Amino acid sequence: MEDKINKSGFVNIIGNPNVGKSTLMNALVGEKLSIVTSKAQTTRHRIMGIVNGEDYQIVFSDTPGILKPSYELQEAMMNFVDTAIGDADIIIYVTDVYESSQKNKEYVDKLNLLSCPVIVVINKIDKLLTGKDNNPSAAESGEKKPQTIDALVEKWHTLVPKAEILPMSALNKINTDLLLNKIVSILPEQHAWYDRDVFTDKNLRFFASEILREKILENYSKEIPYCAEVVIENFIEEEELYSIEAVINVVRESQKGIIIGKKGAALKRVGTQARKDMEKFFEKKVFLKIFVKVDPSWRENKKELKRFGYIV
């Protein structure tokens, strides 16, 4: 039967850290493809999620949060962002009700120079609708209380006159349908880029590594999550289970001790949490074995970054 798809496009999501880009993509795709935590720099890679309708295909891309790079890993992360801006058919710029519009303003300025359609999503409006402010990080950093929705919309209309401005809550799926309908209405007329049975460009190894990295972000504080990289050394697909061997790379010997914990308790906890989430994601039993390795220069070593998938 002939495929009826006649509209398709790459819809790339960019924005500063912690504004809800990954939550938004997961809501739009209907699958948890991007890991989500309260920590900055949770997303390190560009991750695609594909949505097919009766006559359209949307290829969403989640990207790392915009930052000023301090080392090679962050340079590679920003290359993902810049590439996403360059190859987009539609750009979604995500901000939220707390964020200053001056943060990394050079990227806001870039929006006005793009030839493709731009949609500015003002996320987390549920905080204004409920009157509940559950954003401790904002309070700790001295951020101002959020403005009203109308004031925020007007501000972003002034900053990016060419953009469609859409207040929403990705977490509570407020206005996500409106966003999806808007995207479909402005998709370019062109063929599908992927088969209908494909929902992401990443393989199972990638999702196994991201699930384990999410647990590291959730269980460890300070510099540990930002010095850790997960590599799947073996991924064996058996009939009734997946056998997975993972290596957590850290920068210092002291970090290795923290990851493992007293009598291995910390690593066991992280491994159990990761295994359960992997089984839920893969819908299959998982045998997970984790090793911890010290690799002092992995964040600066281009050869290592290429092996980890940050440099093509």
C-alpha atoms as a printed R data frame, in Angstrom:
    type eleno elety resid chain resno      x       y      z
1   ATOM     1    CA   MET     A     1  0.000   0.000  0.000
2   ATOM     2    CA   GLU     A     2  1.351   3.441 -0.972
3   ATOM     3    CA   ASP     A     3  2.447   5.631  1.944
4   ATOM     4    CA   LYS     A     4  0.266   8.740  2.214
5   ATOM     5    CA   ILE     A     5  2.874  10.885  3.974
6   ATOM     6    CA   ASN     A     6  3.320  14.119  2.036
7   ATOM     7    CA   LYS     A     7  4.399  16.473  4.831
8   ATOM     8    CA   SER     A     8  7.486  15.957  6.961
9   ATOM     9    CA   GLY     A     9 10.264  17.838  8.638
10  ATOM    10    CA   PHE     A    10 12.964  18.104 11.272
11  ATOM    11    CA   VAL     A    11 11.616  19.931 14.324
12  ATOM    12    CA   ASN     A    12 14.571  20.723 16.553
13  ATOM    13    CA   ILE     A    13 14.197  21.689 20.220
14  ATOM    14    CA   ILE     A    14 16.768  24.067 21.715
15  ATOM    15    CA   GLY     A    15 17.017  26.170 24.875
16  ATOM    16    CA   ASN     A    16 18.919  26.716 28.100
17  ATOM    17    CA   PRO     A    17 19.380  23.970 30.721
18  ATOM    18    CA   ASN     A    18 16.484  22.953 32.979
19  ATOM    19    CA   VAL     A    19 13.675  24.572 30.991
20  ATOM    20    CA   GLY     A    20 12.035  21.220 30.143
21  ATOM    21    CA   LYS     A    21 13.235  20.415 26.618
22  ATOM    22    CA   SER     A    22 13.506  16.677 27.257
23  ATOM    23    CA   THR     A    23 10.160  16.554 29.069
24  ATOM    24    CA   LEU     A    24  8.606  18.321 26.094
25  ATOM    25    CA   MET     A    25 10.024  15.922 23.521
26  ATOM    26    CA   ASN     A    26  9.007  12.880 25.560
27  ATOM    27    CA   ALA     A    27  5.468  14.295 25.796
28  ATOM    28    CA   LEU     A    28  5.273  14.963 22.058
29  ATOM    29    CA   VAL     A    29  6.729  11.598 21.039
30  ATOM    30    CA   GLY     A    30  4.807   9.593 23.646
31  ATOM    31    CA   GLU     A    31  7.930   7.672 24.694
32  ATOM    32    CA   LYS     A    32 10.647   8.390 27.240
33  ATOM    33    CA   LEU     A    33 13.548   8.814 24.833
34  ATOM    34    CA   SER     A    34 15.415  11.535 26.727
35  ATOM    35    CA   ILE     A    35 16.383  11.109 30.351
36  ATOM    36    CA   VAL     A    36 14.967  13.749 32.668
37  ATOM    37    CA   THR     A    37 16.419  14.980 35.971
38  ATOM    38    CA   SER     A    38 16.497  18.277 37.857
39  ATOM    39    CA   LYS     A    39 20.222  18.683 37.172
40  ATOM    40    CA   ALA     A    40 21.645  20.881 34.435
41  ATOM    41    CA   GLN     A    41 23.369  19.212 31.465
42  ATOM    42    CA   THR     A    42 21.256  16.072 31.784
43  ATOM    43    CA   THR     A    43 21.041  15.806 27.986
44  ATOM    44    CA   ARG     A    44 24.447  15.418 26.341
45  ATOM    45    CA   HIS     A    45 23.558  14.048 22.923
46  ATOM    46    CA   ARG     A    46 21.182  15.020 20.158
47  ATOM    47    CA   ILE     A    47 18.343  12.514 20.358
48  ATOM    48    CA   MET     A    48 15.685  12.067 17.674
49  ATOM    49    CA   GLY     A    49 12.108  10.953 18.252
50  ATOM    50    CA   ILE     A    50  9.810  10.306 15.290
51  ATOM    51    CA   VAL     A    51  6.042  10.841 15.200
52  ATOM    52    CA   ASN     A    52  3.942   9.603 12.281
53  ATOM    53    CA   GLY     A    53  0.422  10.741 11.475
54  ATOM    54    CA   GLU     A    54 -1.822   9.637  8.646
55  ATOM    55    CA   ASP     A    55 -0.211  12.040  6.188
56  ATOM    56    CA   TYR     A    56  2.771  13.513  8.047
57  ATOM    57    CA   GLN     A    57  6.036  12.628  9.765
58  ATOM    58    CA   ILE     A    58  7.707  14.795 12.433
59  ATOM    59    CA   VAL     A    59 11.337  14.125 13.325
60  ATOM    60    CA   PHE     A    60 11.879  15.791 16.708
61  ATOM    61    CA   SER     A    61 15.374  16.411 18.074
62  ATOM    62    CA   ASP     A    62 16.195  17.003 21.726
63  ATOM    63    CA   THR     A    63 19.497  18.818 22.258
64  ATOM    64    CA   PRO     A    64 21.821  19.671 25.163
65  ATOM    65    CA   GLY     A    65 21.117  22.845 27.110
66  ATOM    66    CA   ILE     A    66 22.897  25.935 25.821
67  ATOM    67    CA   LEU     A    67 26.023  26.826 27.793
68  ATOM    68    CA   LYS     A    68 29.405  28.453 27.437
69  ATOM    69    CA   PRO     A    69 31.821  25.521 26.956
70  ATOM    70    CA   SER     A    70 34.638  24.957 29.459
71  ATOM    71    CA   TYR     A    71 36.112  21.756 28.007
72  ATOM    72    CA   GLU     A    72 35.975  19.525 24.904
73  ATOM    73    CA   LEU     A    73 32.884  17.562 25.990
74  ATOM    74    CA   GLN     A    74 30.868  20.775 26.305
75  ATOM    75    CA   GLU     A    75 32.240  21.980 22.955
76  ATOM    76    CA   ALA     A    76 30.896  18.794 21.389
77  ATOM    77    CA   MET     A    77 27.538  19.284 23.126
78  ATOM    78    CA   MET     A    78 27.242  22.810 21.695
79  ATOM    79    CA   ASN     A    79 28.101  21.465 18.246
80  ATOM    80    CA   PHE     A    80 24.951  19.336 18.524
81  ATOM    81    CA   VAL     A    81 22.950  22.508 19.260
82  ATOM    82    CA   ASP     A    82 24.479  24.492 16.391
83  ATOM    83    CA   THR     A    83 23.934  21.612 13.962
84  ATOM    84    CA   ALA     A    84 20.304  21.358 15.078
85  ATOM    85    CA   ILE     A    85 19.795  25.063 14.362
86  ATOM    86    CA   GLY     A    86 21.357  24.666 10.930
87  ATOM    87    CA   ASP     A    87 19.358  21.668  9.691
88  ATOM    88    CA   ALA     A    88 15.920  22.471 11.136
89  ATOM    89    CA   ASP     A    89 12.710  22.805  9.175
90  ATOM    90    CA   ILE     A    90 11.121  24.217 12.348
91  ATOM    91    CA   ILE     A    91 12.847  25.418 15.542
92  ATOM    92    CA   ILE     A    92 11.208  25.149 18.957
93  ATOM    93    CA   TYR     A    93 12.945  27.419 21.470
94  ATOM    94    CA   VAL     A    94 12.000  26.429 25.020
95  ATOM    95    CA   THR     A    95 12.101  28.902 27.875
96  ATOM    96    CA   ASP     A    96 10.102  28.873 31.121
97  ATOM    97    CA   VAL     A    97  8.302  31.184 33.540
98  ATOM    98    CA   TYR     A    98 11.439  31.635 35.682
99  ATOM    99    CA   GLU     A    99 14.155  32.206 33.106
100 ATOM   100    CA   SER     A   100 15.734  35.538 32.264
101 ATOM   101    CA   SER     A   101 15.540  36.312 28.547
102 ATOM   102    CA   GLN     A   102 19.116  37.622 28.802
103 ATOM   103    CA   LYS     A   103 20.554  34.186 29.526
104 ATOM   104    CA   ASN     A   104 22.665  33.170 26.492
105 ATOM   105    CA   LYS     A   105 20.907  35.963 24.596
106 ATOM   106    CA   GLU     A   106 23.043  35.417 21.511
107 ATOM   107    CA   TYR     A   107 20.928  32.329 20.794
108 ATOM   108    CA   VAL     A   108 17.711  34.325 21.165
109 ATOM   109    CA   ASP     A   109 19.136  36.820 18.667
110 ATOM   110    CA   LYS     A   110 19.889  33.960 16.265
111 ATOM   111    CA   LEU     A   111 16.193  33.057 16.187
112 ATOM   112    CA   ASN     A   112 15.417  36.301 14.357
113 ATOM   113    CA   LEU     A   113 17.963  35.462 11.660
114 ATOM   114    CA   LEU     A   114 16.557  32.037 10.798
115 ATOM   115    CA   SER     A   115 14.612  31.477  7.594
116 ATOM   116    CA   CYS     A   116 12.640  28.561  9.043
117 ATOM   117    CA   PRO     A   117  9.547  28.967 11.287
118 ATOM   118    CA   VAL     A   118 10.247  29.481 15.001
119 ATOM   119    CA   ILE     A   119  7.975  28.564 17.904
120 ATOM   120    CA   VAL     A   120  8.849  29.891 21.359
121 ATOM   121    CA   VAL     A   121  7.456  27.619 24.075
122 ATOM   122    CA   ILE     A   122  7.049  29.221 27.513
123 ATOM   123    CA   ASN     A   123  7.111  26.122 29.683
124 ATOM   124    CA   LYS     A   124  6.000  25.445 33.279
125 ATOM   125    CA   ILE     A   125  2.903  27.666 33.192
126 ATOM   126    CA   ASP     A   126  1.335  25.216 35.667
127 ATOM   127    CA   LYS     A   127  3.369  27.068 38.318
128 ATOM   128    CA   LEU     A   128  1.371  30.211 37.513
129 ATOM   129    CA   LEU     A   129 -1.998  28.489 37.098
130 ATOM   130    CA   THR     A   130 -1.793  26.708 40.460
131 ATOM   131    CA   GLY     A   131 -0.017  29.460 42.333
132 ATOM   132    CA   LYS     A   132  2.398  26.859 43.659
133 ATOM   133    CA   ASP     A   133  6.090  27.516 43.209
134 ATOM   134    CA   ASN     A   134  7.951  24.226 43.614
135 ATOM   135    CA   ASN     A   135 11.182  25.361 42.057
136 ATOM   136    CA   PRO     A   136 13.789  25.325 44.862
137 ATOM   137    CA   SER     A   137 16.637  25.891 42.413
138 ATOM   138    CA   ALA     A   138 15.087  29.209 41.399
139 ATOM   139    CA   ALA     A   139 14.803  30.335 45.006
140 ATOM   140    CA   GLU     A   140 18.369  29.316 45.778
141 ATOM   141    CA   SER     A   141 19.749  31.208 42.790
142 ATOM   142    CA   GLY     A   142 17.826  34.364 43.664
143 ATOM   143    CA   GLU     A   143 15.663  34.285 40.532
144 ATOM   144    CA   LYS     A   144 12.614  36.528 40.475
145 ATOM   145    CA   LYS     A   145  9.118  35.203 40.887
146 ATOM   146    CA   PRO     A   146  7.556  34.287 37.543
147 ATOM   147    CA   GLN     A   147  5.667  36.959 35.639
148 ATOM   148    CA   THR     A   148  2.088  36.593 34.427
149 ATOM   149    CA   ILE     A   149  1.489  34.543 31.285
150 ATOM   150    CA   ASP     A   150  0.316  37.603 29.301
151 ATOM   151    CA   ALA     A   151  3.420  39.560 30.299
152 ATOM   152    CA   LEU     A   152  5.696  36.697 29.290
153 ATOM   153    CA   VAL     A   153  3.969  36.279 25.935
154 ATOM   154    CA   GLU     A   154  4.281  40.015 25.241
155 ATOM   155    CA   LYS     A   155  7.957  40.003 26.222
156 ATOM   156    CA   TRP     A   156  8.785  37.118 23.884
157 ATOM   157    CA   HIS     A   157  6.759  38.681 21.055
158 ATOM   158    CA   THR     A   158  9.006  41.711 21.414
159 ATOM   159    CA   LEU     A   159 12.201  39.647 21.534
160 ATOM   160    CA   VAL     A   160 11.338  37.330 18.627
161 ATOM   161    CA   PRO     A   161  8.691  39.082 16.492
162 ATOM   162    CA   LYS     A   162  8.702  36.371 13.823
163 ATOM   163    CA   ALA     A   163  7.942  33.571 16.292
164 ATOM   164    CA   GLU     A   164  4.717  31.942 17.368
165 ATOM   165    CA   ILE     A   165  4.577  32.153 21.189
166 ATOM   166    CA   LEU     A   166  2.919  29.277 23.029
167 ATOM   167    CA   PRO     A   167  2.602  29.037 26.835
168 ATOM   168    CA   MET     A   168  2.404  25.439 28.022
169 ATOM   169    CA   SER     A   169  3.282  22.809 30.588
170 ATOM   170    CA   ALA     A   170  5.139  19.866 29.098
171 ATOM   171    CA   LEU     A   171  4.966  17.956 32.377
172 ATOM   172    CA   ASN     A   172  1.179  18.268 32.665
173 ATOM   173    CA   LYS     A   173  0.620  18.242 28.885
174 ATOM   174    CA   ILE     A   174 -1.122  21.610 28.893
175 ATOM   175    CA   ASN     A   175 -1.240  22.890 25.282
176 ATOM   176    CA   THR     A   176  0.949  20.065 23.929
177 ATOM   177    CA   ASP     A   177 -1.857  19.208 21.483
178 ATOM   178    CA   LEU     A   178 -1.938  22.832 20.318
179 ATOM   179    CA   LEU     A   179  1.801  22.703 19.721
180 ATOM   180    CA   LEU     A   180  1.569  19.441 17.782
181 ATOM   181    CA   ASN     A   181 -1.274  20.809 15.616
182 ATOM   182    CA   LYS     A   182  0.701  23.981 14.919
183 ATOM   183    CA   ILE     A   183  3.745  21.962 13.869
184 ATOM   184    CA   VAL     A   184  1.691  19.800 11.514
185 ATOM   185    CA   SER     A   185  0.129  22.907  9.934
186 ATOM   186    CA   ILE     A   186  3.534  24.400  9.016
187 ATOM   187    CA   LEU     A   187  5.444  21.245  8.063
188 ATOM   188    CA   PRO     A   188  6.976  21.494  4.602
189 ATOM   189    CA   GLU     A   189  5.568  19.322  1.842
190 ATOM   190    CA   GLN     A   190  8.146  16.597  1.315
191 ATOM   191    CA   HIS     A   191  8.579  12.845  1.596
192 ATOM   192    CA   ALA     A   192  9.071  10.925  4.859
193 ATOM   193    CA   TRP     A   193 12.665  10.570  6.026
194 ATOM   194    CA   TYR     A   194 12.184   7.353  8.013
195 ATOM   195    CA   ASP     A   195 10.075   4.211  7.781
196 ATOM   196    CA   ARG     A   196  6.868   4.240  9.810
197 ATOM   197    CA   ASP     A   197  8.120   1.562 12.219
198 ATOM   198    CA   VAL     A   198 11.161   3.651 13.261
199 ATOM   199    CA   PHE     A   199 10.642   5.856 16.332
200 ATOM   200    CA   THR     A   200 14.209   7.006 17.049
201 ATOM   201    CA   ASP     A   201 17.668   7.141 15.494
202 ATOM   202    CA   LYS     A   202 19.336   5.634 18.576
203 ATOM   203    CA   ASN     A   203 20.014   1.936 19.228
204 ATOM   204    CA   LEU     A   204 19.360  -0.185 22.318
205 ATOM   205    CA   ARG     A   205 22.917   0.253 23.601
206 ATOM   206    CA   PHE     A   206 22.418   4.012 23.682
207 ATOM   207    CA   PHE     A   207 19.225   3.790 25.737
208 ATOM   208    CA   ALA     A   208 20.837   1.343 28.159
209 ATOM   209    CA   SER     A   209 23.709   3.778 28.724
210 ATOM   210    CA   GLU     A   210 21.349   6.743 29.155
211 ATOM   211    CA   ILE     A   211 19.159   4.923 31.669
212 ATOM   212    CA   LEU     A   212 22.222   4.092 33.768
213 ATOM   213    CA   ARG     A   213 23.505   7.676 33.445
214 ATOM   214    CA   GLU     A   214 20.119   8.967 34.618
215 ATOM   215    CA   LYS     A   215 20.487   6.922 37.809
216 ATOM   216    CA   ILE     A   216 23.947   8.383 38.356
217 ATOM   217    CA   LEU     A   217 22.480  11.876 38.027
218 ATOM   218    CA   GLU     A   218 19.740  11.021 40.505
219 ATOM   219    CA   ASN     A   219 21.917   9.298 43.126
220 ATOM   220    CA   TYR     A   220 25.098  11.357 43.242
221 ATOM   221    CA   SER     A   221 25.711  15.053 43.836
222 ATOM   222    CA   LYS     A   222 28.303  17.738 43.178
223 ATOM   223    CA   GLU     A   223 30.751  16.945 40.375
224 ATOM   224    CA   ILE     A   224 30.165  13.180 40.151
225 ATOM   225    CA   PRO     A   225 27.422  13.165 37.456
226 ATOM   226    CA   TYR     A   226 29.387  15.600 35.278
227 ATOM   227    CA   CYS     A   227 32.574  13.546 35.486
228 ATOM   228    CA   ALA     A   228 30.855  10.234 34.687
229 ATOM   229    CA   GLU     A   229 30.319   8.670 31.283
230 ATOM   230    CA   VAL     A   230 28.642   5.318 30.675
231 ATOM   231    CA   VAL     A   231 29.799   2.939 27.955
232 ATOM   232    CA   ILE     A   232 28.031  -0.306 27.103
233 ATOM   233    CA   GLU     A   233 30.828  -2.788 26.445
234 ATOM   234    CA   ASN     A   234 28.578  -5.783 25.729
235 ATOM   235    CA   PHE     A   235 24.908  -6.016 24.802
236 ATOM   236    CA   ILE     A   236 23.807  -9.584 24.128
237 ATOM   237    CA   GLU     A   237 20.225 -10.133 22.987
238 ATOM   238    CA   GLU     A   238 19.088 -13.545 24.174
239 ATOM   239    CA   GLU     A   239 15.660 -15.078 23.749
240 ATOM   240    CA   GLU     A   240 14.374 -14.276 27.224
241 ATOM   241    CA   LEU     A   241 16.682 -11.482 28.408
242 ATOM   242    CA   TYR     A   242 19.315  -8.891 27.524
243 ATOM   243    CA   SER     A   243 22.771  -9.403 29.065
244 ATOM   244    CA   ILE     A   244 24.434  -6.007 29.447
245 ATOM   245    CA   GLU     A   245 27.931  -5.093 30.629
246 ATOM   246    CA   ALA     A   246 28.424  -1.383 31.354
247 ATOM   247    CA   VAL     A   247 31.466   0.667 32.332
248 ATOM   248    CA   ILE     A   248 31.141   3.914 34.275
249 ATOM   249    CA   ASN     A   249 34.124   6.133 33.457
250 ATOM   250    CA   VAL     A   250 35.092   8.749 36.048
251 ATOM   251    CA   VAL     A   251 37.897  11.286 36.214
252 ATOM   252    CA   ARG     A   252 39.449  10.584 39.622
253 ATOM   253    CA   GLU     A   253 40.097   7.599 41.870
254 ATOM   254    CA   SER     A   254 38.139   9.276 44.694
255 ATOM   255    CA   GLN     A   255 35.091   9.456 42.408
256 ATOM   256    CA   LYS     A   256 35.360   5.746 41.737
257 ATOM   257    CA   GLY     A   257 35.131   5.129 45.479
258 ATOM   258    CA   ILE     A   258 32.055   7.349 45.778
259 ATOM   259    CA   ILE     A   259 30.337   5.626 42.847
260 ATOM   260    CA   ILE     A   260 30.946   2.192 44.380
261 ATOM   261    CA   GLY     A   261 30.172   3.226 47.969
262 ATOM   262    CA   LYS     A   262 30.809   1.354 51.189
263 ATOM   263    CA   LYS     A   263 30.898  -2.388 50.485
264 ATOM   264    CA   GLY     A   264 29.507  -1.643 47.017
265 ATOM   265    CA   ALA     A   265 26.154  -0.456 48.370
266 ATOM   266    CA   ALA     A   266 25.884   2.702 46.250
267 ATOM   267    CA   LEU     A   267 26.704   0.931 42.990
268 ATOM   268    CA   LYS     A   268 24.307  -1.889 43.836
269 ATOM   269    CA   ARG     A   269 21.496   0.613 44.421
270 ATOM   270    CA   VAL     A   270 22.167   2.400 41.131
271 ATOM   271    CA   GLY     A   271 22.414  -0.909 39.264
272 ATOM   272    CA   THR     A   272 19.108  -2.150 40.665
273 ATOM   273    CA   GLN     A   273 17.315   1.070 39.724
274 ATOM   274    CA   ALA     A   274 18.833   1.062 36.230
275 ATOM   275    CA   ARG     A   275 17.992  -2.608 35.639
276 ATOM   276    CA   LYS     A   276 14.348  -2.083 36.591
277 ATOM   277    CA   ASP     A   277 14.024   0.913 34.259
278 ATOM   278    CA   MET     A   278 15.763  -0.978 31.451
279 ATOM   279    CA   GLU     A   279 13.337  -3.871 31.843
280 ATOM   280    CA   LYS     A   280 10.427  -1.453 31.656
281 ATOM   281    CA   PHE     A   281 11.851   0.288 28.582
282 ATOM   282    CA   PHE     A   282 12.945  -2.864 26.727
283 ATOM   283    CA   GLU     A   283  9.952  -4.930 27.929
284 ATOM   284    CA   LYS     A   284 12.350  -7.775 28.613
285 ATOM   285    CA   LYS     A   285 14.354  -9.165 31.531
286 ATOM   286    CA   VAL     A   286 17.813  -7.634 31.926
287 ATOM   287    CA   PHE     A   287 21.001  -8.999 33.489
288 ATOM   288    CA   LEU     A   288 23.164  -5.949 34.208
289 ATOM   289    CA   LYS     A   289 26.822  -6.012 35.226
290 ATOM   290    CA   ILE     A   290 28.575  -2.705 36.005
291 ATOM   291    CA   PHE     A   291 32.274  -1.867 36.253
292 ATOM   292    CA   VAL     A   292 33.837   1.467 37.273
293 ATOM   293    CA   LYS     A   293 36.976   2.762 35.558
294 ATOM   294    CA   VAL     A   294 39.153   5.854 36.089
295 ATOM   295    CA   ASP     A   295 39.805   7.738 32.842
296 ATOM   296    CA   PRO     A   296 41.299  11.120 33.890
297 ATOM   297    CA   SER     A   297 41.067  12.928 30.553
298 ATOM   298    CA   TRP     A   298 37.945  11.538 28.873
299 ATOM   299    CA   ARG     A   299 36.162  14.925 28.845
300 ATOM   300    CA   GLU     A   300 39.126  16.533 27.026
301 ATOM   301    CA   ASN     A   301 40.284  13.618 24.850
302 ATOM   302    CA   LYS     A   302 38.849  13.888 21.328
303 ATOM   303    CA   LYS     A   303 39.608  10.233 20.618
304 ATOM   304    CA   GLU     A   304 37.618   9.185 23.681
305 ATOM   305    CA   LEU     A   305 34.804  11.613 22.887
306 ATOM   306    CA   LYS     A   306 34.572  10.104 19.434
307 ATOM   307    CA   ARG     A   307 34.389   6.603 20.937
308 ATOM   308    CA   PHE     A   308 31.594   7.816 23.238
309 ATOM   309    CA   GLY     A   309 29.632   9.250 20.297
310 ATOM   310    CA   TYR     A   310 30.141  12.982 20.907
311 ATOM   311    CA   ILE     A   311 32.292  13.590 17.833
312 ATOM   312    CA   VAL     A   312 31.454  12.139 14.427
